[in-house]
């Protein structure tokens, strides 16, 4: 396993986040295909809020981030198109130190998406 996690503050409201996560959760087969093409073994998303505002935490288990990013950017799958559109709401991002050998947990946040190919 090779997990990494990032915290990303967003410039949108909670209903916008819910529409994004609802779309991805409503298209799981396509999401699994996307992860498979990208070489991602597991992807998770949480939402939370702190003094800095609303944020997402995204975690992925993969070996080649640059390859996965290139495949994602070139993808015509609707889940990837929706995700790229949603990324327009992203603000500052920070890496979160985690145990890379296990799926992270963030109990103070709400898990929105948990997907494996």
Secondary structure, DSSP 4 states (H G I P E B T S, - for coil): --EEEEEEEESS-HHHHHHHHHHHHHTHHHHHHHHHHHTEEEEEEEEEEETTEEEEEEEEEES-HHHHHHHHHH---HHHHHHHHHGGGEEEEEEE---TTS----TTSEEEEEE--
